[in-house]
């Protein structure tokens, strides 16, 4: 497997900020995370003295949503447990940014479909 050198944190935040600013309708956007990932991003932005590009967007903690929808005993479920319950594939490259983002998107869609 070929290792790809990622851009530094500040460069990535700049790209995300530009993407969000160029989007015509930010009201149709929200940020989704699993657990405290959203808080980690905010903390890292502050630590790097840069604006949090997601600050103005509504945020959904999918771990809390999954616990609410799937677990009646108020127990927090691991991501892998939720994927198994919903019949979703497990992430192959856990903790790699793109793979995690796609995994969160899949979880969001599956949890949203439970309401249908």
LOTI-594131 format. One record per atom (N, C-alpha, C): residue in one letter; chain; atom name; x, y, z. Coordinates in steps of 0.05 Angstrom, whole numbers, plus 5000, padded with zeros to 4 digits. Layout:
N
  aa  ch  at    c1    c2    c3
   a   A  CA     X     Y     Z
...
//
This chain:
116
  aa  ch  at    c1    c2    c3
   x   A   N  5017  4977  5000
   x   A  CA  5000  5000  5000
   x   A   C  5018  5025  5000
   x   A   N  5011  5043  4983
   x   A  CA  5027  5068  4980
   x   A   C  5017  5088  5001
   x   A   N  5036  5100  5016
   x   A  CA  5029  5120  5035
   x   A   C  5028  5147  5021
   x   A   N  5007  5162  5027
   x   A  CA  5003  5188  5016
   x   A   C  5007  5209  5038
   x   A   N  5024  5229  5032
   x   A  CA  5029  5250  5051
   x   A   C  5006  5270  5051
   x   A   N  4993  5273  5073
   x   A  CA  4970  5291  5075
   x   A   C  4980  5320  5079
   x   A   N  4963  5339  5072
   x   A  CA  4969  5367  5077
   x   A   C  4969  5371  5107
   x   A   N  4982  5393  5116
   x   A  CA  4982  5400  5144
   x   A   C  4955  5409  5152
   x   A   N  4951  5410  5179
   x   A  CA  4925  5416  5191
   x   A   C  4914  5444  5181
   x   A   N  4931  5464  5181
   x   A  CA  4922  5491  5174
   x   A   C  4913  5492  5145
   x   A   N  4927  5478  5127
   x   A  CA  4920  5477  5099
   x   A   C  4893  5464  5095
   x   A   N  4889  5442  5109
   x   A  CA  4864  5427  5107
   x   A   C  4841  5445  5117
   x   A   N  4844  5458  5139
   x   A  CA  4823  5476  5150
   x   A   C  4817  5498  5130
   x   A   N  4838  5509  5117
   x   A  CA  4834  5530  5097
   x   A   C  4817  5520  5074
   x   A   N  4823  5496  5064
   x   A  CA  4808  5484  5042
   x   A   C  4778  5479  5050
   x   A   N  4774  5469  5075
   x   A  CA  4747  5464  5084
   x   A   C  4732  5491  5087
   x   A   N  4745  5511  5098
   x   A  CA  4732  5537  5101
   x   A   C  4725  5549  5074
   x   A   N  4743  5546  5054
   x   A  CA  4737  5557  5027
   x   A   C  4713  5541  5015
   x   A   N  4713  5515  5018
   x   A  CA  4691  5499  5007
   x   A   C  4664  5508  5019
   x   A   N  4664  5512  5045
   x   A  CA  4639  5520  5059
   x   A   C  4630  5548  5051
   x   A   N  4650  5566  5048
   x   A  CA  4643  5594  5040
   x   A   C  4633  5595  5011
   x   A   N  4643  5577  4994
   x   A  CA  4634  5577  4966
   x   A   C  4608  5562  4962
   x   A   N  4599  5548  4982
   x   A  CA  4573  5534  4979
   x   A   C  4551  5555  4980
   x   A   N  4532  5553  4962
   x   A  CA  4512  5574  4960
   x   A   C  4492  5574  4982
   x   A   N  4487  5552  4995
   x   A  CA  4466  5551  5015
   x   A   C  4475  5536  5040
   x   A   N  4490  5549  5057
   x   A  CA  4500  5535  5081
   x   A   C  4478  5525  5099
   x   A   N  4454  5535  5096
   x   A  CA  4432  5526  5113
   x   A   C  4424  5498  5107
   x   A   N  4432  5487  5084
   x   A  CA  4426  5460  5077
   x   A   C  4448  5441  5086
   x   A   N  4467  5451  5100
   x   A  CA  4490  5434  5108
   x   A   C  4490  5431  5139
   x   A   N  4501  5408  5147
   x   A  CA  4506  5404  5176
   x   A   C  4531  5387  5179
   x   A   N  4542  5386  5202
   x   A  CA  4565  5369  5207
   x   A   C  4556  5345  5224
   x   A   N  4566  5322  5217
   x   A  CA  4560  5297  5231
   x   A   C  4586  5286  5242
   x   A   N  4585  5275  5265
   x   A  CA  4609  5262  5276
   x   A   C  4600  5238  5293
   x   A   N  4619  5222  5300
   x   A  CA  4614  5200  5318
   x   A   C  4626  5206  5345
   x   A   N  4609  5208  5365
   x   A  CA  4619  5215  5392
   x   A   C  4629  5243  5393
   x   A   N  4652  5246  5405
   x   A  CA  4663  5273  5410
   x   A   C  4682  5283  5388
   x   A   N  4681  5270  5364
   x   A  CA  4698  5279  5342
   x   A   C  4695  5308  5335
   x   A   N  4670  5318  5336
   x   A  CA  4665  5346  5330
   x   A   C  4678  5365  5350
   x   A   N  4678  5357  5375
   x   A  CA  4692  5373  5396
   x   A   C  4722  5373  5391
   x   A   N  4733  5351  5382
   x   A  CA  4761  5349  5377
   x   A   C  4769  5368  5355
   x   A   N  4753  5370  5334
   x   A  CA  4759  5389  5312
   x   A   C  4759  5417  5323
   x   A   N  4739  5424  5339
   x   A  CA  4738  5451  5350
   x   A   C  4763  5457  5368
   x   A   N  4771  5438  5383
   x   A  CA  4794  5441  5401
   x   A   C  4819  5444  5384
   x   A   N  4822  5428  5363
   x   A  CA  4846  5431  5346
   x   A   C  4846  5457  5331
   x   A   N  4823  5467  5323
   x   A  CA  4823  5494  5310
   x   A   C  4833  5515  5330
   x   A   N  4823  5514  5354
   x   A  CA  4832  5533  5374
   x   A   C  4862  5531  5380
   x   A   N  4871  5506  5382
   x   A  CA  4899  5501  5388
   x   A   C  4917  5512  5365
   x   A   N  4907  5511  5341
   x   A  CA  4923  5520  5317
   x   A   C  4917  5549  5310
   x   A   N  4902  5563  5328
   x   A  CA  4895  5591  5324
   x   A   C  4882  5597  5297
   x   A   N  4864  5579  5289
   x   A  CA  4850  5583  5265
   x   A   C  4820  5580  5270
   x   A   N  4803  5592  5253
   x   A  CA  4775  5589  5258
   x   A   C  4765  5561  5253
   x   A   N  4745  5553  5268
   x   A  CA  4733  5527  5265
   x   A   C  4714  5529  5241
   x   A   N  4719  5516  5219
   x   A  CA  4703  5519  5195
   x   A   C  4674  5508  5198
   x   A   N  4670  5491  5218
   x   A  CA  4643  5480  5222
   x   A   C  4627  5494  5244
   x   A   N  4638  5514  5256
   x   A  CA  4625  5528  5279
   x   A   C  4597  5537  5273
   x   A   N  4592  5547  5249
   x   A  CA  4566  5559  5243
   x   A   C  4546  5538  5234
   x   A   N  4554  5513  5231
   x   A  CA  4536  5492  5221
   x   A   C  4524  5477  5244
   x   A   N  4499  5469  5241
   x   A  CA  4487  5451  5261
   x   A   C  4503  5425  5261
   x   A   N  4503  5412  5284
   x   A  CA  4520  5387  5287
   x   A   C  4503  5365  5298
   x   A   N  4508  5341  5289
   x   A  CA  4494  5317  5298
   x   A   C  4515  5297  5308
   x   A   N  4512  5287  5332
   x   A  CA  4529  5266  5343
   x   A   C  4515  5240  5337
   x   A   N  4525  5225  5318
   x   A  CA  4511  5201  5309
   x   A   C  4512  5179  5330
   x   A   N  4532  5179  5348
   x   A  CA  4533  5159  5370
   x   A   C  4509  5163  5388
   x   A   N  4502  5188  5394
   x   A  CA  4478  5193  5410
   x   A   C  4453  5186  5396
   x   A   N  4451  5191  5370
   x   A  CA  4428  5184  5354
   x   A   C  4424  5154  5354
   x   A   N  4446  5140  5349
   x   A  CA  4445  5110  5348
   x   A   C  4437  5099  5374
   x   A   N  4447  5109  5396
   x   A  CA  4440  5100  5423
   x   A   C  4410  5104  5428
   x   A   N  4400  5127  5419
   x   A  CA  4372  5134  5423
   x   A   C  4354  5115  5406
   x   A   N  4362  5110  5382
   x   A  CA  4345  5094  5364
   x   A   C  4347  5064  5368
   x   A   N  4371  5055  5376
   x   A  CA  4376  5026  5376
   x   A   C  4379  5013  5404
   x   A   N  4384  5029  5424
   x   A  CA  4391  5018  5450
   x   A   C  4372  5028  5471
   x   A   N  4356  5011  5482
   x   A  CA  4336  5018  5501
   x   A   C  4346  5021  5530
   x   A   N  4371  5012  5535
   x   A  CA  4381  5013  5563
   x   A   C  4401  5036  5567
   x   A   N  4400  5056  5550
   x   A  CA  4417  5080  5552
   x   A   C  4447  5074  5552
   x   A   N  4454  5052  5539
   x   A  CA  4482  5045  5536
   x   A   C  4493  5056  5510
   x   A   N  4517  5066  5511
   x   A  CA  4530  5076  5487
   x   A   C  4539  5052  5470
   x   A   N  4534  5053  5444
   x   A  CA  4542  5031  5426
   x   A   C  4567  5039  5411
   x   A   N  4585  5020  5408
   x   A  CA  4608  5024  5391
   x   A   C  4600  5026  5362
   x   A   N  4615  5040  5346
   x   A  CA  4609  5043  5318
   x   A   C  4605  5015  5304
   x   A   N  4622  4997  5311
   x   A  CA  4621  4970  5299
   x   A   C  4595  4956  5306
   x   A   N  4586  4960  5331
   x   A  CA  4560  4948  5340
   x   A   C  4537  4959  5323
   x   A   N  4537  4985  5319
   x   A  CA  4516  4998  5303
   x   A   C  4517  4987  5275
   x   A   N  4540  4986  5263
   x   A  CA  4543  4975  5236
   x   A   C  4532  4947  5234
   x   A   N  4538  4930  5254
   x   A  CA  4529  4903  5254
   x   A   C  4498  4902  5256
   x   A   N  4487  4918  5274
   x   A  CA  4458  4918  5278
   x   A   C  4444  4927  5252
   x   A   N  4455  4946  5239
   x   A  CA  4443  4957  5214
   x   A   C  4451  4942  5189
   x   A   N  4468  4922  5192
   x   A  CA  4477  4906  5169
   x   A   C  4495  4921  5150
   x   A   N  4511  4939  5161
   x   A  CA  4529  4955  5145
   x   A   C  4557  4943  5146
   x   A   N  4573  4947  5125
   x   A  CA  4600  4937  5125
   x   A   C  4617  4953  5145
   x   A   N  4637  4940  5156
   x   A  CA  4656  4953  5174
   x   A   C  4676  4968  5158
   x   A   N  4685  4991  5168
   x   A  CA  4705  5007  5155
   x   A   C  4731  4991  5152
   x   A   N  4743  4992  5129
   x   A  CA  4768  4977  5124
   x   A   C  4793  4993  5132
   x   A   N  4791  5019  5133
   x   A  CA  4814  5036  5139
   x   A   C  4807  5055  5161
   x   A   N  4799  5045  5184
   x   A  CA  4790  5061  5206
   x   A   C  4811  5082  5213
   x   A   N  4801  5106  5219
   x   A  CA  4817  5129  5227
   x   A   C  4833  5142  5204
   x   A   N  4826  5135  5179
   x   A  CA  4836  5150  5157
   x   A   C  4814  5169  5149
   x   A   N  4821  5194  5145
   x   A  CA  4801  5215  5142
   x   A   C  4779  5209  5122
   x   A   N  4786  5203  5098
   x   A  CA  4766  5198  5077
   x   A   C  4748  5174  5084
   x   A   N  4761  5152  5093
   x   A  CA  4746  5129  5099
   x   A   C  4727  5134  5123
   x   A   N  4736  5148  5143
   x   A  CA  4719  5155  5166
   x   A   C  4696  5173  5157
   x   A   N  4701  5192  5139
   x   A  CA  4680  5210  5130
   x   A   C  4659  5194  5115
   x   A   N  4667  5176  5098
   x   A  CA  4648  5159  5083
   x   A   C  4632  5141  5102
   x   A   N  4646  5131  5123
   x   A  CA  4633  5114  5142
   x   A   C  4611  5129  5158
   x   A   N  4618  5154  5166
   x   A  CA  4598  5171  5180
   x   A   C  4574  5177  5162
   x   A   N  4580  5182  5136
   x   A  CA  4558  5187  5117
   x   A   C  4540  5163  5115
   x   A   N  4552  5139  5113
   x   A  CA  4536  5114  5111
   x   A   C  4519  5111  5136
   x   A   N  4531  5116  5159
   x   A  CA  4516  5113  5185
   x   A   C  4494  5134  5186
   x   A   N  4499  5158  5178
   x   A  CA  4478  5179  5178
   x   A   C  4454  5170  5161
   x   A   N  4460  5161  5136
   x   A  CA  4438  5153  5118
   x   A   C  4423  5129  5130
   x   A   N  4437  5110  5141
   x   A  CA  4423  5086  5153
   x   A   C  4406  5094  5176
   x   A   N  4416  5111  5194
   x   A  CA  4400  5120  5217
   x   A   C  4376  5137  5208
   x   A   N  4381  5153  5188
   x   A  CA  4359  5170  5177
   x   A   C  4337  5152  5166
   x   A   N  4345  5130  5152
   x   A  CA  4326  5112  5140
   x   A   C  4309  5097  5160
   x   A   N  4318  5095  5185
   x   A  CA  4302  5082  5206
   x   A   C  4277  5098  5211
   x   A   N  4277  5124  5205
   x   A  CA  4253  5140  5209
   x   A   C  4233  5138  5187
   x   A   N  4241  5125  5165
   x   A  CA  4223  5123  5142
   x   A   C  4202  5101  5145
//
